Amino acid sequence: MAPAAFDAEAGATNGNGVSHGAKPGLPAGADAFDAGAAFVLESKGTWWHAGFHLTTAIVGPTVLTLPYALRGMGWALGLTLLSAMAAVTLYEYSLMSRVLDHCEARGRRHIRFRELAADVLGSGWMFYFVVTVQTTINTGVSIGAILLAADCLEIMYTSLAPHGPLKLYHFIIMVAVVLAFLSQLPSFHSLRHINFVSLLLSLGYTILVAAACIRAGLSKNAPAKDYSLSSSKSEQTFDAFLSISILASVFGNGILPEIQATLAPPAAGKMMKALVLCYSVVVFTFFLSSITGYWAFGSHVQSNVLKSLMPDSGPALAPTWLLGVSVLFVLLQLLAIGLVYSQVAYEIMEKSSADAAQDRFSRRNLVPRLLLRTLYLAFCALMAAMLPFFGDIVGVVGAIGFIPLDFVLPVLMYNMALAPPRQSPVFLANMAVMVVFAGVGAMGAFATIRKLALDADKFKLFSNNVVD
């Protein structure tokens, strides 16, 4: 039985008998005094709005790391696992959506991952486990978005002024200021137009970078194509698990319940349409960037294929205008990604700091929102400036963050909530997926931490360069 603390039934009352019935735009069954739900997770969106949010959460500049992931596995294994990961994550997200629909049909519409997990699994500690992992992931992605956006600005700046005085931390401050301004959009639903533009940007830079890779692969200046793996079996194994952790990070999002919360009730069935929209973009962008990037550079491809197109020595392998537009598109989409992954932090803060009985733009709510969201982004900017080797811990985030939330918990919650027969193919398949990815997560964490240790001599606090 779910803990009562996590049920938030419709029509509940407070200690004075005041009704907690839902307000317009507030998720059905949510406490009317829950400002996090009323302001940040308001339920007004359509299925295509949810599709825009999902696409921004999954399809980002991390697609440019996919050729590097293939480098650790080779053509056959790499494309097989890329296809398998796409199929498994679509399956996992559809199961999680069905669990949310199942709970909603029984009067418990959950709008937060942590409350869904605690309700279905019947454990208070699961609430704190999910909120800890989810907050870590979201803060980490926000830090990474700021750092990579600043890196894009620095690339454009140094191409125009190679010996200019501005350093990486100057660009980090610029990005943080822009995000602090945009963060005042009060709700997740408010980002729907930004996230539609983000979807178009992801298609744009993927096509441009793929065209650049094809051109580079046919160029006489391109490196010799070498698709061989390490001669050491142990190195091959570690490289493969590192690549799997990267794939988990690229396909993960960790915020599907919060995205489904933005749907106008009843939400049942709408999320599948959003997933189809999202995965149409996923399949196109992920496979296009993976195949063209790995084909062009093989085992010499860098962790970001854009850097392979702009080598430190020798001429660029693509026209300057094409690289410039690609970097600009990446920069703009990173702002959208930073906004999307900040929503969980904003919801947590506003649940305690805001007053849902007053208007969201009242002074009582505007001042705490302005202060807390700005402080949160200032913290993320400080971490980005202090730890500019974020690219090396993407695999760790995937192994210890995205794999539990996006690969293990959905199948476990489906088996608990919908209780398919224990000998049924669905139950057995879900258990197999859970066991496999729990093992993959453990091995991936070990492989990525090992790589961090091997690269430790490259790390320098407040470095002016982003370490791959």
N, C-alpha and C positions, 0 to 999 in steps of 0.2 A: 504493500500500500504506500502511495506517495506521501511524503511528509506534508502536513497541512500547510507548513510555512511556504511551500512552493506551489500550492494550488491556485491561490488568488481567485476563488470562485466569483462569478458574477453575482451582484446583488449583496455582497458581504457588507457588513457595517463596521464602523470603528467603535471604540469604547463608548462613545456618546450616542450611538445609534444613528449616526449620520450615514446615509447611503453612499456606497462606493461604486455605484453604477457607472457604466462606461460613458464617456463623453464622445461627441463626434470626433472621429479621427483617432480615438483611443482603442486599442485592441480589445475585442470582446472578452470579457472576463478579467480585464486588468483593473487594478485599483485606480480609481479616479484621482487619487492623491499621489500617484506614482509619476513624478515629473519626467523621469527617464523615458517612460512609455509615452506620455502625453506629448512631449516636445521632440525628443530625438527619434523615437521609433513609431511615430504616428502612422496609422494604417490608412493610407489614401491611394496607394499606387495600383497600377494595372500590371498584368503579367509581363508586358514588354518593358515597363519600368524596372521590374525585378530582373529581367534579362539584361538590361543595361548595367545594373548594379553588379550582377554576377560576373558579367564579362570584364568589367573593370577590376573586380577582385581577383580574377584568374588570369586574364590575358593582359600581361604587362611587358615591360622591357626585359623581364626574365626570359622571354622567348628567345632572346638573343644569346642566352647561355646554352640553348639546346644543342647546337653543334658541338660544344665542349662536352656535353653529357654523352653524345654519341662517340666522341673520341675515346672515352673510357670503356666503350663496349664493342665498337665496330659496327658495321652496317647491319648484319643480320640480327644480332642480339639487341642492338640499339633501337632499330625500327620496330622489332617485335615488342620490346618492353614499352616503347612509346605508345604503340597501339593498345597494349594491354592496360597501361596506366590510364589512358583515355576512357577505355571501356569500364574499368573498375571504378574510377571516380564518378563517372556518370551514373553507374549503378548505385554507388554509395550515396550520392546526393539524392537520387530518387528515393532510396530507402528512408533517408532522414526526413525528406518531405512527407512521405507516407506516414511516418511516426508522428510528425507534427499534425497532419490531417486527422489521424486516429485520435490523438488527444483532444483536438478541437471538437470533433464530433461528440466527445463525451464531456463537453463543457469546460475543458481546460486548454485554452489557446495559449501556448507558450511563445513568448517573443524573445526569449534569451536562451542561448545554448546551455548555460549553466543550470537554469531552472528546468529545462527539458531533461537533461541528464539526471538531475537529482530526483525528478518525479518518476521517470521510467525505471531507473535503476534502484530507487528507494533508498538512497544513501546520502546523508548530509555531507559526507566528506567528498563525494563526487562533485557537489556544487563548488567547493573550494578548489578542487583539482582543476576543473574546467575553467573557472574564472582566472586561475593563476596562469595556466598554459595559454589561454586565449588572450589575456592581457599582454603576456610576454610576446606572443606572436605579433599582435597588432602594434605594440610599441616598437618592436624590432623592424617591422615592415615600414612603419612611419619614419623611423631613423634612416633606414635604407633608402626610402624614397627621397628624403631631403638630401642625403649624401650623393645619390646618383644624379639628382636634378642639378645639384651644385657642380658636379663633375661635368655635366653637359654644358653648363654655362662657362666653366673654365675652358673646355675644349674650344668653344666658339670664340672666347676671349683671346686665348693664346694664338689662335689662327689669325686673328686680326692684329693683335699686339703681342708678339712673341716675348718681348722683354718688359711687358707691363708690370706695374707694381702690385696688382691685386693677387691675393692668395686664395687658396681653396676655402678658408674659413670666411672670407668676405662673401663668397657666393653662397655659402651655407646660410649666412645671415640674411641675404637677399631672399632666398627661397623660403626661409622661415617666416619672414615678414609677409610675403605674399600669402602663404598658407594661413597665417594668423588672421589676415583680412578675410580670406575665403571661409575660414572656420566659423565665422559668425552666421553663416547659413544655418538656420536653427535645427534642421532635421535631416535624416537620411533621405527622406522623400524629396527634399529641396535640391538634392544632387542629381535628380533624374536627367536634366538637360545636359549638365556637365558630363555625366557618365555616357550619354548618347554620343557626345563629341569624342569622349575617350574611346569608345568602340570604333569610331571612324578613324581616329588617330592610330589605333593598333593595326588596323587594316592597312593604313597608309604607310607606316614605317616598315611593316613586314614586307610589303610589296617592293618598296624602294630598296631595302637591304638585300632582298632576294635577287633583285635585278643587278645590284652592285656585285653580289657574290658570283653570279653567272658571268658578268663581264670580267671580274677579277680572275675567275677560273680559266677563262679563255685568253687572258692576257699573257704576254711573254714575260712580264715581271712577277707573275704568280709563283709561289713556292712549288717545288716538285710535289706532286700528289702522292702522299704516303699514308696508307690507312692501316698500317701495322700496329699491333698492340705491344705492350711491354713484353720483353722476353722472359721476365720473371712471373711465375704463376701466382705468387703471393701478391705482387704488384697488380697483376690483372684483376685479382679478386678484390683488393682494396679499391682500385679504380672503378670497378663495376658497382660496388656498393655506394661509393661516393656519387656516381652518376645516378643511381636509383634515388638517393636522397635529394639530389638536385631536381629530379623529375617530380618527386613528392612535393617539394617546395613550389615548383612551377604550377602543378595542378591543384595545390591546396588553396583553401581560402579561410576555413575555420569560422565563418560568420554566416553560414546559410540560414540558421534560424532567425537571426536579426534581419537578414534580407527578406525572408518570407514574412516577417512581422510588418514590413512596409506595405504589404498587399491589403487592399480593402477587403474586409470579410464579406462573405466566406472565402477563405483562401484555398480551400480544397481544390486540387486539380490544376490550379493556376501555375504552380511552381514548375510543373513538368513542361509547360509551354516555354517558360523562361529558360529552363535548362536546355531545351532544344535550340532556342535562339543562341544561347551562350556557346553551346558545343559546336554549332555550325561555324562560329568564328574560331573556336579553339582548334578544330580539325584543320581548317584552312591555314591559320597562322602558324601553328606548331609544326605541322609537317613541312610547310613551305620553307620556313626558316631553318629547320633541322637539316633537310636534305640539301638545300643549296649551300648552306654554310659549311657543312662537313664535306660536301663534294669539292668545294673550291679550295679548302685549306687542309683537309685531312687531319692527321695527327699534330699538325702545327697550329691548329685553330686555337685562339685564345679564349679565356672565359667569357669574354664579350666579343662577339664576332665583328662588331664595329671597330674594335681595336686591331683586328687582323686586317681590316680594310684601310686602316691608317697606321701603318707600321712606323716604329720609332726611326728607322733608317730607310732611306729610299723614298720614292714618290708614293703618294696615295694611290690605291688600286681602284679608285672610283672617282668620278667627277666631283669637284669640290661642292658644287651646288647640291648634288644629290645627297652627299654626306651631311651637308649643313641642314637641309630640310629634314632628313631623318633624325638628326640630333635634336632639332627643334620640336619635332613631333613627339619624340621620347620625353623631352623635358616637360612638355605640356601634359602628357598623359601621367607622368609621375606626380604632378600636382593633384590630379584626380584620384590617383591611388592613395596618396597621403591623406586626402580627405575621407575616402571610404574607410580605410583602416583605422582612422581616429574615432569613428562613430561609437565603438564599444567603450572607449575611454570616456567620451563625452556623456554617454548614457549613464555610466557608473557615477560620474561626478555630479550630473544634474539630478539623479535620483535622490541624492542627499542634499544638494545645495539649492535647488530651485523649488518654487512654490507653484504647484500645478493649479491652485485655486485662482492664481492671478495670470494675466496675459503674458505670453512668452516674451513680449517686447516691453513689458513694464520695467521700471527701474529696478524693482526687486529681483527680477530674473535676468535683466540685461547685464547688470554690473558683475554678478558672479560668473555669468557665461563668458564675458569678455576677459575677465581676470584669469579664470581657471583654464580656459582653452589656450590663452596666450602663454601661460606658464607651462602648460603641457608641451606645447610646440617649442618653447624655449629650451626645455629639458631635452627634447628629441634633437634639437639643433646642437646643443652642447655635446651630446653623446656622438653625434655624427662628426663633429669637428675633432673630438678627442680620439675616436676610434675609426679612422678612415680605412679600415681593412674589412669592412662589413661584407664584402663579396665572399670572403673566405668562410664566413659562418652561415651562409645561406643553407648549406648542407646540414649543419647542426640544427638549424631551425626546422628544416624539413623532417629530420629524423626524430627529434624529441618533441616537436610541436604539431606539425601538420599530420604526421602519420597517426598519432593517437586520436586526434580530433576528426580527421577526415577519412581514415582507413579502418580504424578499430572500433570506435564508439558507434558509428551508424549501424553496422551489422549487429553489434551486441544489443543496441537499443531496439532494433527491429525484432530480433528474436525474443526479447523480453516483453515488448509491448504487444506485438501481434501474435506471438506464441505459435508459430507454425509447428506442425508435428516434428518431433525430434528426428524421425527417420526420413523426413521429406527432403527433396533435393535442395530447396531454398535454405532450410536450416543447416544442412551439411555444407552447402556452398558458403554460407555466411561464416560458419565456424572455420572453414579452411582459409577464407580471406583474412579473418581476424588473426589466426595463428601465423600465417605467412607474413603478414605485414608487421606483426609484433616482432617477429624475428628479423625482418628486414630493417625495422626501425632501430633495433639494438645493434645490428651490424653496421648500419649506416652511421649511427652516432659514433661508434668506435672509429670507423674509417675517417669521418670528417674531423673528429677531435685529433686523430693522428696527423692529419694534414695540417691542422692548425699548429700542432707542435713542430712539425717539420718546417713550417713557414715562419716560425716565431721570430727569426732573426730579421725578417723584413718589416716587422711591425714597429711603428714609432708613434707615440702619442702626439696628436696635433700635427701629423705629417701633412705636407702639402700635396701628396699624391695618394690616390685611392689604390690600395694594394689589391691585386686580383685574388 
